C-alpha cells in the first residue's frame, strides 16, 4: 500500500512539472496567480551608473533608427518576399536549356524601339553585350535574352524611371513569362524604405542586380553586380560620404571619418547640430588624396545596401571595410572576398579600429594586391562587369565545365582563363608556380619560309643546323608559305631531331595557328632569314623556362605616346626601353602569343636576351601587322641584334618606306580593342655574362656568346 502511494505521488509530481515546463507562460495569466503579474517589457535598460558612461548616441535613436516611419525588420522581409514571387526559381526549374543545345550560349538583345528612353549606363551595358563573343543578332539562335527597356533605375521618383514596363514586356512574343531572360538593375524601391520593388513582375527571369539582399538572392540563378556610377568607363580601367554614426571613430590622426551636409539646394533647412562642424572638417581634406593614401576604407550602406564607395576603394587599393548587413557581395559565387575585404557588422562599428589594427602587415599587403587584381579583372569597366555577369550566368548553365574559384581569384582571372580551353590550372603557364610544376624541358622550332626557291637557301640550312644542335630541341617544323610546292625531303638537311614541312596559307598570322604537330609547351618562332647560334638558342630557352608566361626574344621594338598626333607611335629606335619582342626570333608558350595579348594578361613586359656580337648587321624594318602580330617581310639575312639605320633612329620615321605608319595603325587599333594600351615597357636585358673575368671562355656554359 505504501509503495502504491509513493508511485501515485511521483506520477502527480511529474505531471505538474511537465505542465509548468510546457504551459508555464500561459498559467501566469490565470487568476490563481494573483501575486505574479506580467511585467511590462522595457525597451532599453535603465543603467544605474548612466551618469558615468560616455554618451555616444541616444538609446531611443538606436532602437528606432531615428525614423519612426521606417518599417520594422518583419515588414521589410515581407516586402522583399512580395517582390520575388518566383523566389524558388533555379536554373533547373525556370530556365529552358533546350534553347542552348544547338547554338551554345548565345545572347540576344531586343531591338530598341523609336523614342524609347535609354540611360547612359544601360546603353553601355547593351553595347558591351553586343561586342561580346556571345552576342547573336538572331533571336532563334539565342539562349539568353536581354531587354532593350531600361530597367536600371526603378525608383519612381527618378527622372530615368520607365513607366508601364509590365504592359510593354507582356507584348513581347519572346518574353515567355520571363524564361531565359536576364534583367539588369542598379536602383530599386523608393523613399523612405527603399525596398527591392522593381515596379513590374519579373516572372521567371533572372536578375543581375546591385544592392542584393542575401535573403532575396537566388544562388545559381541571380547575379549580384556592383553599383557603378554613370561615368564608369566603357572599356579600360572614380566620391562619397560615410554612414551615420561613423564620426564616433574619428580621431583626426590615423582614423579619418568625414561627412558633409551640403547635399541638395535646401540642405541648410535640414541641417542638424553637427552639420557646421562636419562641414569644417570636410573642407580640411582632399577626398581623392585621402582615399589613395588610406590603408582601410569604411564602406557603409547608402540608401540601399550597395555604395559607390565600394568600387572607389578597390580602385585606390584601399581595403574595403564593409558595413552593410545582409548585402550579397558582387559576384560572390565566384569571388572570394575574404581575401580582399573586411566584412563587419553595422552594430559593431566601434570595434572596427581594433579589428583592423590586429591584421598582420603581410596580410594587409596581400589584401591590397588582391583589391588591385579584382578591380582590374572584373570591375574597372562596364565591359568587364557585363562580361563577368555573362560568364557567371554561363557557369550556372554548365557547372561541370565552369572555372574553379582558384582561376577566378588568381591572376590573370576568370575572364582570361577560358573553360573552353581548359578548366585545369596546370594547363595555363600562369599557374606553374602555384602548383609547383614547370613547363616541358624541350621546345619546338617553328620556321616560317616565304622565299620561292626549288631548294632551301643557305640561311635556312644554317638556321636549321644551329637549332637542331640545341640540347633542348624536340622537333623542327617548317611552315612553307610559298605558292610553289616545298622541296622534296632529300633536299633538306639531315638533323638529329625530326623535321616536318607544313603547307601554310601565305598569311602573316599563319605561324600562330594551333598546329596539332606542336607537342611541346615552348615554341621558338623564327623567320627564314634569322641568324642564330646554338648557344643563343640554348640560353634563350633557359630564360624562357624561368618566365614561361612571357615572350623571350632577341629583336625588340617600343611604343610611345605622340602628343602632337594624339595617338600611339611605334619606333625601332635603339633605346634602353622596350615593350615589344618581335616573334621573328622569340620563345613563347604555345597557348599565349602576341605581345599585346601577353602584356594584357600578365601585366608584364617581354624579356630581351643577349646575342652573339659577330651577327650584328642591318635589319629590315617591319612592314606587316596582322591579327595583332608584328611580322617582318622576306629579306636578306639579318641578325636579331642589328643596329638600326640612321633614318630609323628618329621616332615616327622608318628605314623602309611605309613601314612604321602601318605598325602605328596596328598599335592604335589594338589600344582601341582593349580600351587602353596594354603594352608594358621595360629596361631589362638578360645576359649570360655579367662581368669580365679571368676564367677561360672554353670553361664557360655559353662559350660562343663571349668572344
DATA-V828979 format. One record per pair of residues at least 6 apart in sequence whose ideal C-beta (glycine too) atoms are under 8 Angstrom apart, sorted by the first residue. I is the first residue (numbers start at 1). J is the second residue. If there is no record, write none. Layout:
I J
I J
//
This chain:
19 27
20 27
27 33
28 36
28 38
29 38
43 60
43 63
44 59
44 60
44 63
47 53
56 248
56 350
57 245
57 248
66 244
67 192
69 192
70 192
70 193
71 79
71 193
76 193
76 195
77 215
79 193
79 195
79 196
79 197
80 195
80 196
80 213
80 215
80 216
81 87
81 216
82 197
83 195
83 196
83 197
83 198
83 202
83 216
84 196
84 202
84 216
84 218
85 201
85 202
86 94
86 178
86 202
86 203
86 204
87 216
87 218
89 204
89 206
89 218
89 221
90 218
90 220
90 221
91 220
91 221
91 396
91 397
94 178
94 179
94 204
94 221
95 179
95 180
95 204
95 206
95 221
95 397
96 176
96 179
96 180
97 397
99 142
99 143
99 180
100 106
100 143
100 397
102 141
103 136
103 141
103 142
103 143
104 143
105 134
105 143
105 144
105 394
105 397
105 398
106 134
106 135
106 136
106 141
106 142
106 143
106 144
107 129
107 132
107 134
107 135
107 136
107 142
107 143
107 144
107 145
107 146
107 390
108 135
108 136
108 137
108 138
108 139
108 141
108 142
108 144
108 145
108 146
109 126
109 129
109 130
109 135
109 145
109 146
109 148
110 145
110 146
110 147
110 148
110 149
110 172
110 174
111 148
112 118
112 126
112 148
113 148
116 148
116 149
116 150
117 150
117 160
117 162
118 126
118 148
118 150
119 150
119 152
119 153
119 160
119 230
120 230
121 152
121 186
121 228
121 230
121 232
121 382
122 150
122 151
122 152
122 184
124 232
124 234
124 382
125 152
125 184
125 382
125 386
126 146
126 148
127 234
128 234
128 382
128 383
128 385
128 386
128 387
129 135
129 146
129 386
129 390
131 383
132 386
132 387
132 390
134 144
134 390
134 394
136 142
139 145
139 174
142 180
143 180
143 397
144 180
144 181
144 182
144 390
144 393
145 174
145 180
145 181
145 182
146 181
146 182
146 184
147 169
147 172
147 181
147 183
149 162
149 165
149 168
149 169
150 160
150 162
151 162
151 165
151 183
151 184
151 185
151 198
151 200
152 160
152 184
152 185
152 186
152 187
153 160
153 161
153 186
153 187
154 161
154 185
154 187
154 188
154 189
154 197
154 198
154 199
155 161
155 187
155 188
155 189
155 190
155 191
155 194
156 163
156 190
156 199
157 190
157 191
158 187
161 199
165 199
165 200
166 200
166 201
169 175
169 200
175 181
175 203
177 203
177 204
178 201
178 202
178 203
178 204
178 205
179 203
179 204
179 205
181 203
181 204
181 205
181 206
182 205
182 206
182 207
182 208
182 223
182 389
182 393
183 198
183 202
183 205
183 206
183 207
183 208
183 209
184 208
184 209
184 225
185 198
185 207
185 208
185 209
185 210
186 209
186 210
186 211
186 225
186 227
186 228
187 210
187 211
187 304
188 194
188 195
188 196
188 197
188 198
188 209
188 211
188 304
189 195
189 196
189 197
189 304
190 197
191 303
194 303
194 304
196 209
196 213
196 216
206 221
206 222
206 223
206 393
207 218
207 222
207 223
208 222
208 223
208 225
208 389
209 222
209 223
209 224
209 225
210 224
210 225
210 226
210 227
210 228
210 304
210 306
210 330
211 227
211 304
211 305
211 306
211 327
212 222
212 224
212 305
212 327
212 328
213 305
213 326
213 327
213 328
214 326
214 327
214 328
215 326
217 224
217 328
219 333
220 333
220 396
221 396
223 331
223 389
223 392
223 393
224 328
224 329
224 330
224 331
224 332
225 330
225 331
225 385
225 389
226 306
226 310
226 311
226 330
226 379
226 385
227 302
227 304
227 306
227 307
227 308
227 310
227 311
228 308
228 311
228 379
228 382
228 385
229 238
229 308
231 238
232 238
232 311
232 381
232 382
233 380
233 381
233 382
233 675
234 381
234 382
234 383
234 675
235 381
235 382
235 383
235 674
235 675
235 676
236 380
236 381
236 674
236 675
236 676
237 375
237 376
237 380
237 381
237 675
237 676
238 308
238 311
238 312
238 315
239 287
239 288
239 291
239 308
239 312
240 287
240 302
240 307
240 308
240 309
240 312
241 258
241 259
241 260
241 263
242 257
242 258
242 259
242 298
242 300
243 300
243 301
243 302
243 323
245 349
246 257
246 259
246 298
246 300
246 349
247 257
247 259
247 274
247 278
248 349
248 350
249 255
249 257
249 349
249 350
249 352
249 353
250 256
250 257
250 258
250 281
255 353
256 285
256 290
256 294
257 298
258 278
258 281
258 282
258 285
258 287
258 290
259 278
259 282
260 278
260 279
260 282
261 267
261 270
261 271
261 272
261 275
261 278
261 279
262 279
291 297
291 312
291 313
291 316
291 318
292 316
292 317
292 318
294 316
294 318
295 318
295 319
295 356
295 364
295 368
296 318
296 319
296 320
296 321
296 342
296 356
297 309
297 312
297 313
297 316
297 318
297 319
297 320
297 321
298 309
298 321
298 323
298 352
299 307
299 309
299 310
299 313
299 320
299 321
299 322
299 323
299 324
300 307
300 309
300 323
300 324
300 346
301 307
301 323
301 324
301 325
301 327
301 346
302 308
305 324
305 326
305 327
306 324
306 327
307 324
309 320
310 320
310 322
310 330
311 375
311 379
313 319
313 320
313 371
314 320
314 340
314 371
314 372
314 374
314 375
314 379
315 375
315 379
315 380
317 368
317 371
317 372
318 368
318 371
319 340
319 341
319 342
319 356
319 364
319 367
319 368
319 371
320 340
320 341
320 342
320 371
321 341
321 342
321 344
321 352
321 356
322 329
322 341
322 342
322 343
322 344
323 344
323 345
323 346
323 349
323 352
324 346
325 345
325 346
329 335
329 337
329 341
330 379
331 378
331 388
331 389
331 392
333 392
334 388
334 392
334 395
334 403
334 405
334 408
334 409
334 414
335 374
335 378
335 408
335 409
336 405
336 408
336 409
337 343
339 366
339 367
339 370
339 409
340 367
340 370
340 371
340 374
341 367
341 371
342 355
342 356
342 359
344 351
344 352
344 355
359 367
370 409
373 411
373 413
376 603
377 384
377 411
377 412
377 413
377 414
377 415
377 416
378 384
378 385
378 388
378 413
378 414
378 415
379 385
381 675
383 675
384 415
387 415
388 414
388 415
391 403
391 414
391 415
394 402
395 402
395 403
395 419
401 419
401 423
402 419
402 423
403 414
403 417
403 419
403 423
404 423
404 425
406 425
406 434
407 413
407 414
407 417
407 423
407 425
408 414
410 425
410 430
410 431
410 434
411 430
411 602
411 603
412 430
412 601
412 602
416 601
417 425
417 428
417 430
421 427
421 591
422 428
425 431
425 434
425 435
426 432
426 435
426 437
427 591
428 591
429 439
429 521
429 548
429 549
429 589
429 591
429 592
430 549
430 601
430 602
432 438
432 439
432 548
432 549
438 545
438 548
439 521
439 522
439 545
439 548
439 589
440 520
440 521
440 522
441 472
441 545
442 472
442 473
442 474
442 520
442 522
443 470
443 472
443 473
443 474
443 520
443 521
443 522
443 523
443 524
443 541
443 544
443 587
444 474
444 475
444 476
444 477
444 517
444 518
444 519
444 520
444 522
444 523
444 524
444 590
445 467
445 468
445 473
445 475
445 476
445 477
445 524
445 526
446 477
446 479
446 511
446 518
446 523
446 524
446 525
446 526
447 460
447 463
447 464
447 467
447 476
447 477
447 478
447 479
447 526
447 527
447 528
448 479
448 481
448 504
448 510
448 511
448 525
448 526
448 527
448 528
449 456
449 460
449 478
449 479
449 480
449 481
449 482
449 528
450 481
450 482
450 506
450 528
450 633
450 634
451 457
451 460
451 482
451 528
451 634
452 482
452 483
452 484
453 487
454 484
454 487
454 491
455 487
455 491
456 464
456 487
456 491
456 492
456 493
457 528
459 528
459 529
459 530
459 531
459 637
460 528
461 493
462 531
463 526
463 528
463 530
463 531
463 532
464 476
464 492
464 493
464 495
464 499
465 493
465 495
466 532
466 533
466 534
466 537
467 473
467 476
467 524
467 526
467 532
467 534
467 537
468 476
468 495
468 496
468 497
468 499
469 496
469 534
470 534
470 537
470 538
470 541
471 538
472 537
472 538
472 541
473 497
473 537
474 497
474 519
474 520
475 497
475 498
475 499
475 500
475 517
475 519
475 520
476 495
476 497
476 498
476 499
476 500
477 500
477 501
477 502
477 515
477 517
477 518
478 486
478 492
478 499
478 500
478 501
478 502
479 502
479 504
479 510
479 511
480 486
480 501
480 502
480 503
480 504
481 504
481 505
481 506
481 507
481 510
482 506
483 506
486 501
486 503
492 499
492 501
493 499
500 517
502 515
502 517
504 510
507 626
508 624
508 625
508 626
508 627
508 629
508 631
509 626
509 627
509 629
509 631
511 525
511 583
511 629
512 593
512 594
512 627
512 629
514 590
518 590
520 590
521 548
521 589
521 590
522 541
522 544
522 545
522 548
522 587
522 588
522 589
522 590
523 587
523 588
523 589
523 590
523 593
524 537
524 540
524 541
524 586
524 587
525 583
525 584
525 585
525 586
525 587
525 588
525 593
526 532
526 584
526 585
527 584
527 585
527 632
527 634
528 634
529 634
529 635
529 636
529 637
529 638
530 584
530 585
530 638
530 639
530 640
531 615
531 617
531 637
531 638
531 639
532 554
532 585
532 611
532 612
532 615
532 640
533 612
533 615
533 704
533 705
534 704
535 612
535 702
535 703
535 704
535 705
536 554
536 609
536 610
536 611
536 612
536 704
536 705
538 702
539 609
539 610
539 688
539 702
539 705
540 552
540 553
540 554
540 587
540 609
541 587
543 552
543 587
543 607
543 609
543 686
544 550
544 552
544 587
544 588
547 607
548 589
549 589
549 592
549 598
549 601
549 602
549 604
550 598
550 602
550 604
550 605
550 606
550 607
551 581
551 583
551 586
551 587
551 588
551 593
551 595
551 598
551 606
551 607
552 581
552 586
552 587
552 588
552 606
552 607
552 609
553 581
553 582
553 583
553 585
553 586
553 587
553 606
553 607
553 608
553 609
553 640
554 581
554 585
554 586
554 608
554 609
554 611
554 640
554 641
555 581
555 582
555 584
555 585
555 586
555 619
555 640
555 641
556 578
556 580
556 581
556 582
556 606
556 608
557 570
557 571
557 572
557 578
557 579
557 580
557 582
557 622
557 630
557 663
558 570
558 571
558 573
558 575
558 577
558 578
558 579
558 580
558 681
559 568
559 569
559 570
559 571
559 579
559 580
559 667
559 677
559 679
559 681
560 568
560 569
560 571
560 651
561 568
561 569
562 568
562 569
562 651
562 652
567 664
567 668
568 664
568 667
568 668
568 671
568 677
569 651
569 652
569 660
569 664
569 667
570 660
570 663
570 664
570 666
570 667
571 651
571 652
571 660
572 621
572 622
572 644
572 648
572 654
572 655
572 660
573 644
573 648
573 649
573 650
573 651
574 643
574 644
574 649
576 683
577 681
577 682
577 683
578 605
578 606
578 608
578 681
578 682
578 683
579 595
579 599
579 605
579 606
579 679
579 680
579 681
579 682
580 595
580 606
580 630
580 679
581 595
581 606
581 607
581 608
582 622
582 630
582 631
582 632
583 593
583 594
583 595
583 629
583 630
583 631
584 631
584 632
584 640
585 640
586 606
588 598
592 598
592 601
593 629
594 627
594 628
594 629
595 606
595 630
595 679
596 628
596 670
596 674
596 678
596 679
597 628
597 678
598 604
598 606
599 605
599 606
599 678
599 679
599 680
600 674
600 678
603 680
604 680
605 679
605 680
605 681
605 682
605 684
606 682
607 682
607 684
607 686
608 684
608 685
608 686
609 685
609 686
609 687
610 685
610 686
610 687
610 688
610 689
610 705
611 639
611 640
611 641
611 705
612 639
612 641
612 704
612 705
612 707
613 641
613 707
614 707
615 639
615 640
615 641
615 642
616 639
616 641
616 642
616 643
617 637
617 638
617 639
617 642
618 638
618 642
618 643
618 645
619 638
619 639
619 642
619 643
619 644
620 632
620 633
620 635
620 636
620 638
620 655
620 656
621 648
621 654
621 655
621 656
621 659
621 660
622 630
622 631
622 632
622 659
622 663
623 632
623 633
623 656
623 658
623 659
623 662
624 630
624 631
624 632
624 633
624 662
625 631
625 662
625 663
625 665
625 666
628 666
628 670
630 663
630 666
644 655
645 655
647 653
647 654
647 655
648 654
648 655
652 660
653 660
654 660
654 661
667 677
667 679
670 677
670 678
671 677
671 678
688 700
688 701
688 702
688 705
688 706
689 700
689 702
689 705
689 706
697 703
697 706
697 707
700 706
//
